[in-house]
Amino acid sequence: MWALFKARNYEFFRDRAGFGWNILFPFLIVAGFGLIFSSDSGSDYKLGVFPVNETQTDLQTLHLPDRLKTYQHIRLVPFETRDEALDKLTHHKIDILLENSGPEVKYWVNDSNPKGYILEKVVRESIIPEATFESKVVRQEIRGDEIRYIDWLFPGILGMNIMFSALFGVGYVIVRYRRIGVLKRLKATPVTAFEYLTAQLVSRVLIMLVSSSVVWLGCDFLFSFRMHGSYVDAFVVFFSGTLCLVSLGLVLACRGTNEELTNGVINFLCWPMMFLSEVWFSIEGASDLVKQGAKILPLTHFLTAARKIINDGATLSDVSFEVGILLIMSLVFLFIGSVLFSWTK
């Protein structure tokens, strides 16, 4: 097991392109989202205006409701002609279209665009005097530290990178070994399937924890992530999640010699986890069926526990359920992979 462990580590670290990409890929994603959501290009709603010529570069010169010009999270997109603007509205590249002419507010919406429906209400509200709301609306703000979107996104990006590295770095690689005859040679040695898979698991877990730590430190240096919990508790969660995902990769690697089929199966597992496990966005408003389906995915429990500790300051006892589920899944996956493993088939 020790010889296999060292051999796998040597192979990974000597492949400088693969090793560098495992560190560079999540860093680039976090950096990209940091730039997007720290500037106006991250506006949630796009409001098209026509006709706007090259001389009307100042927002205040447009014939729009004054309050509409001051709203946050709305980016004005100018167009010279109506036909061009309507084409963009039809293809959901803008959410609503307003005509830049006179005191009358004339607009177009795409009924199939949910953002357009919301933005239509905002446009209508902008022409109502502010005093109308003073006696009917009470505004209150939450207290405490606000969680930036990039702080919420960061654990998801790390989890996604670990998922891809686990499934492709273990499942895909072992299938390739089987196809080119490496496993056939190992079959002639005293190594058992359990020993071989355990060595692969320990090697990949160690490598991914080290690479994730490097990414964490680099991104924290640039974006100053807020860590509300304990680093030790976060390490336990990341270790449990990595162990579970690598074990799942061993199940995918237990049989098969077709790399193309393995690639398809891995993608079939990765994409649902990437969307249902809240890597990019919350599924809070989804149906109960979707929420229940997400709970059977290991990445869901991994990211839930990680965000509780990093964003909410939870302790290890608060996420004991998620950690327990991840460890149980790891044992089940490792057992299945060992039982079904074949050196040649």
C-alpha positions, 0 to 999 in steps of 0.5 A, a space after each residue: 500500500 505504501 509503495 502504491 501510495 508513493 507511486 501515485 503521488 509521484 505520478 501526480 506531482 510530476 505531471 506539472 500541467 495537471 497539478 497546476 490546473 488543479 490549483 489554477 482552475 478554482 482560483 480563476 473561477 473565484 477571481 472571475 466572480 470576484 471581479 464580476 460582483 465587485 463592479 457594475 457588470 454584475 447588475 441583476 437586471 438589464 434595462 434597455 433604452 432607445 433611441 440613444 445616440 452617441 452624444 447622450 452619454 450622460 444618464 441624466 439626459 435620458 427621458 426616463 423617470 428620475 427615480 429609475 435612474 438612481 436604482 441599484 442593481 439595474 444597468 441601463 443598456 442603450 440602443 440606437 434603433 428600436 429593431 435592434 433593441 426588440 431583437 435583444 429583448 426577444 433573446 433575453 439579452 435585456 429584461 425590459 425595453 423603454 423608449 427615450 421620448 417625452 413624459 409618457 413612459 412607454 415600454 416593452 416586455 417579454 412575457 417569458 422573462 421572469 426578470 422582465 415581469 419584476 422589472 415592469 413592476 419597478 418601472 411602474 413604481 418609479 413614477 409613483 411619488 415617494 411620499 405615497 409609501 411613507 405611511 404604508 411601508 416600514 423598512 428595516 435592516 438586518 443586523 450583524 455581519 453581512 455575508 458577501 456572495 463571494 464568501 458564500 460561493 467560495 466553499 462551493 467552488 472548492 467543493 466543485 473542484 474536489 468533486 471533479 478531481 475525485 471523480 476524474 482523478 480516480 475513476 477515469 485514471 483507474 479505468 485508463 490503467 485497466 485499459 492499457 494493462 497496468 492493473 493486469 500486471 498488478 494482479 500478478 502481485 500480492 496486492 489485493 483490491 482493497 489495498 490498491 483502492 485504499 492506496 489510491 484513496 489516501 493519495 488522492 485525498 491528501 493531494 486534494 486537501 493540499 491543493 485546496 489549502 493552497 487555493 484557499 490561502 491564495 484566494 483569501 490573500 486577494 479577497 479577504 474571506 471572512 472565516 466565522 468558524 474554526 479552521 480545525 472544524 473546517 478541515 474535518 468537514 473538508 476531509 470528510 467530504 473529500 473522502 466521500 467523493 474519492 470513494 464515489 470515484 472508486 465505485 466508478 472505477 471498479 469496472 470498465 475499460 471504456 474511457 469514453 463511457 466512464 467520462 459520460 458517466 462521470 459527467 452524468 453524476 457531476 452536473 446534477 451535483 453541481 446544480 442541485 448541491 448549491 454550488 452556484 446558487 441556492 435551491 431554496 425556492 425549488 420544489 420539495 421533490 428537488 430538495 429531497 433529491 438533493 439530499 441524496 447527493 454527497 456534495 450537498 451535505 459537504 457544502 452544507 456543513 462547510 458553509 455552516 462553519 465558514 459563513 455562520 460560525 457553526 461548530 463541529 457538533 452543529 454539523 455532526 449529522 452532515 459529517 456522519 452522512 459523509 463518513 457512512 457514504 464513504 464506507 459504503 462506497 469503498 465497500 462496493 468498490 472493493 467487492 465489485 473491483 476487477 483487475 481486467 474486466 
